[in-house]
Amino acid sequence: MTVSEQNAPFTEAYGLPSTDFKSKGNTALAVKRALAHLGFLEWEPDKWDKQWNEKLNTASAEWKRKRGLIPQGSDDGSWGKKAHDTMRGTNFGKEKKPAFDGESQRLLQEEKKASQPATSKEDAVRKKITEFCEQAIAEPDWYYSQNRAVDVSVNPNGPTTSDCSGSTIQAFHYAKRETGLNVQDPAQQGWSGYGNTNYYEDDWPTVGAPYKVGDLAHYDGHVCCCYQPGDANTSKWFSFGSEPPSSRSLHYRTDFRKVVRPRLLA
C-alpha cells in the first residue's frame, strides 16, 4: 500500500550538517521510524531526536542502495524527493504496514504545514472557524438549548450547550481566542452571548457563490456556518439545529433564504 503524498508530504531535502541540506527537523525523525521498521536501524524511539546524524545517514544510504536509488559503491545517505516517494510505497512485516507509520505521517504533515507561507489575518480566522466546526461535528457532548446567554468560550469537543445561532457565535469566538485577533461577533452583541438568527446575524451583506468560510446560510429560523468553501454543490455548512452537530449542503432545506458574509475582523 502506498501512503499518499497528502498523508506523507515531502518538504525539503535532508542531509548531514556538513551538506547544504536541512539537517534537523521532523523528516529526520520520520525517516528514523521508517528505517527502523525496515530493520536498517534499531527500534529505540526513546533515544531518537530530529537530527540527521551519521547513524541515520548510513542507514539511509544502505536502504537506498538496496532499492537501487544509488549505485552499490555510493554512501550518499541524503534524503530527497525520489527516496521519499519510494518510502511512501514501502511496507514492512507480514501485514504489509506502511514504513511511514501514523506517527511519521503526522510528523511530515506538521513539517509541511509549518513550511507554508504565512496567511493573511482573515485566512487565519477562517482556518480556526473550520477547525472548530470539524471538531464539533458529530460530537455527542453538544446539547441543544435556545437559552441565552450562550457561553462563548466553549471547547468544540464539548461539553457544550448551544443552538444554531449560538454555535456560530462560539465558532467565531474560538477563532478569536486561537488567533489572538480582534474577530467580530457575528451577532454584533460584543461577545455577550446574546443574539440569534433574526437578531443581527442576518444583518450582513448578502453574497453569492463562491462561498467562503464564515459565511452564514439563513433559513426560516435557522442558520448554518460555512466551514468548507465552494459553490452551492461543493461548500459544506456546519449546522446545530438538533443533536449532534452535523455537516450539511447549502440547499439541504427547502426554506433557504440567503447567504450573508459577516465581517471577520472588527
N, C-alpha and C positions, 0 to 999 in steps of 0.2 A: 504494500500500500504506500502510495506517495503522499506525503504531507503537502498540502497546498502552500503556495507562495504566501498567501494571506496569513496562514497559521504559523509559518516559519519563515518570515521575510529575511532577505539579505539586506544589510545596511551598508557595510563597507568592508574593505579588505583588512585582515588582521595578520600580524607577524611579530617577530621578536622586537624588543625595543631598539635594537641596532638597525632596523629597517625603517623605511618611510611609512610603513603601515601602522594602523592603530594597534596598540599592544595591550590595552586594558579596557574591559567592558563586558557586557552581557554575552556577546557572541563567544568569547573565550570560555565562559562557564558553560554555555550551552553545548559547545563542541566537546568539552571535557566529559560531560554527561553522555553524549552520543558515542564517543570513542571508548568510554568505559563499558557501555552496554555491548559494544562490539568486541571487547576483550583486548583493546590496544592500550588501555590504562586500567589501573586498579580502581575498584569502586570505593572511593573514600570522600564522599561529598562533605563530610565534616571538616576536611582539610583544604578543600578547593577554595581558590579565590578567583577573581576575574582577570588575572594576569595571563597573557600569552607567554608562557615560560618555555625553557629549554625542553622540559619533560613533555609538555603538550606539543611543542613543535616537532619533536622526534616521533611521537605517536602519530601525529597528523601526516608527516612525511611517509611513515610506514604504511598507513592506510591508503594514502594517495598512490603509492607505488603498487599496492595490491589491486587497486581499482583501475590501474592504467592511466592515471591522471598525470603522472610524471614518469620519466624514464627510470629504469631499475637502479641506475647509479646515482640518481639525484637525491639530495637531502633537503629539498625545498618543502618545508612544512607550513609555509604561509597559507592563509585561507582566503580564497577568492570566490567569485560567483559560481564558477564551474564546480568547485569542490562542494560548495554549499548546496547547489541544486542536486548534485549526486547524493549527498547525505539525506536530502529530503525524501529520496526514493529508496533509502536503505533501511532494512528491517533486521531485527535480531530475534533469536530464540525460536522455539517450536511454534509459538503463537504468532510469529511474524509481527512483533510490535515495532512501531517506528523508533529508529535510533534517536531522532529528535522527539523525546517524550513530552508529556504535557508540560512539565516544568521548563524544559528547554524552549518549547513553543512560547510559553508566557514570557520568558526572558527575551527572546528575539522580538516578540511583538512590542514589549516595553521599550527596547532599544530603538526600534524603528519609529515608534511614536515620538520618542524624545528627540529624534533627529529631524522631525518635520519642522518646516519654518513656522515661526510664531504667527498665530492667528490674530485677527482683529478682536477688539473687545466684544463686539456683538457675536462673533463666531464662538468666542469662549463662553458666552452666556448660553447660546443655543446648544452648545455641546453639553452643558450641565443640565439643561432642561431635558434633553434626550436621555441623559444618564438617569435622571430622576424617574422619568416615565418608564424606561426599560426595566429598572429595578422594581418599580411598583406593580407592573402588570402581573396579574395572577397572584399577587401577594395575599395570603389568607388573613393576615393581621390588619387588613383595612376594613373598617366598619362604617357603614353608610349612616349619615345623620345630617340633617339640614340645620342643625343648631349653629348659632353664631354667638361669640366669635370663634372661628377655627384657629387652631394652633398653627401658626405659620412656619414654625421651626421644626417640623417633624422630619424623621428619618424615612426615606422612601420604602425601606424594608419593614416599616411598622414597629409597634402597633400605631395605627393612625385612625382618627375619626374625621370624616370629611364628606363632601358630596362633589358633584361635577365641577361647580364653580370654585368651591373651596380648594379642591385639588390643584386647580390651575394656579391659584394664589400660592399654594405650597410649593409647586414646581418652580415658579419664578423666584420665590424666596430662597429655595435651595440653591439656585444659580447665584443669587446674591451672596449667600454665605460662602459658597465654594470658590467663587471668583474674587470676592472682595470688592466687586464693582458696585456702582450705585444703580442697581437694577430697579426698574419701575414696577410698582404694584399694579398688576393688570386690572384690579378692581378700583384703582385710584383712591384708596382709602388709607394711605400712609401705613400700610402693613399692620392695620389694626385687627385684621382677621374678619372684617365685615365686607359686605358686597356680595352680589350674586349674579346670575346670568343676565337679568334685565336691569341690573343696578350698576351701570358704568362699564361692565366688562364687554358689553356690545357697543359701547360708545367710542369706537375707534374706526379709522378709515377702512372701508370695505375694499377687499382685494380679490383678484382672480389668480388663476394658476400662472406661473408655478408657485406653489405654496411653500412657505419657509417654516422652520422650527420656531414655535412660539405663536404662530397664527392660531386664532380661535375660531372654530366652526360652531355657529349658533343654530340651534333648532328651536322648536317650540318648548321653552322651559328647560333646555338642556344645552350644554356646551362641551366640546372636546378640544383638546390642545394638540396641535401638530407636533410630532416628535421625530418624524422622518419626512424630509422634503420631497416634493414631486408634484405631479398633476393630480387630477381627480381620481385617477386609477392607481397611481403608484405611491402617493403620500399615505402616511399612517398617522392615526389620531388616537390619543390617549383619552379614554372615557372612564368616568366613575359615576355612572348612573345607577349601578347596582353592584353588589359584591360578587367577585373581587374586581379590581380594576381590569380593564381589557383594552386590547388593540382593535381599532375599527377602521373601516374605509370611510371616505368622506360622505358618501351617499348611502350609508347603511340604514338611515331612517328616511321616511318619506316626508317629514316635516322640516327638512333643511331650509334655513332662511338665508344665511350668508356667512362668509368668512371675513373676519376683521384682523388687522395687524396691530397689536399693541406696540407702543414704543418700548424697546427693551431697556434703554438706559435713561434714567431721569435727568 
